[in-house]
């Protein structure tokens, strides 16, 4: 298994965790909802290997 594959899998896991945190924040009306958005977008872009 190459280094890129391991890192890509980790990025997918982190994306799903941050996406779940975003959904929880939306449903609970958390005041600082926008603090989670950079994590969701960054991990998604890295998981898709866009950067």
C-alpha positions in Angstrom: 0.0 0.0 0.0 1.4 3.4 -0.9 1.7 6.4 1.3 -0.9 8.3 -0.7 -3.5 5.6 -0.3 -3.1 5.6 3.5 -3.3 9.4 3.6 -6.3 9.4 1.3 -8.2 7.0 3.5 -7.5 9.0 6.6 -8.8 12.1 4.8 -12.0 10.4 4.0 -12.5 9.3 7.6 -11.8 12.9 8.8 -14.2 14.2 6.2 -17.0 12.0 7.4 -16.3 12.9 11.0 -16.3 16.6 10.3 -19.5 16.2 8.1 -21.2 14.5 11.0 -20.1 17.2 13.3 -21.5 19.8 10.8 -24.9 18.0 10.7 -25.1 17.8 14.5 -24.3 21.5 14.7 -27.0 22.3 12.2 -29.7 20.3 14.0 -28.7 21.6 17.4 -28.5 25.2 16.2 -25.0 25.7 17.4 -24.1 29.4 17.3 -20.6 28.9 15.9 -21.6 26.6 13.0 -19.2 28.2 10.5 -16.2 27.1 12.5 -16.7 23.6 11.2 -16.9 24.5 7.5 -13.2 24.9 6.8 -12.6 21.4 8.2 -15.3 19.8 6.0 -14.2 21.5 2.8 -10.5 21.0 3.4 -10.8 17.3 4.2 -13.1 16.8 1.2 -10.7 18.4 -1.2 -7.8 16.5 0.1 -9.8 13.2 0.0 -10.7 13.8 -3.6 -7.0 14.6 -4.3 -7.9 17.9 -5.9 -4.9 19.7 -4.3 
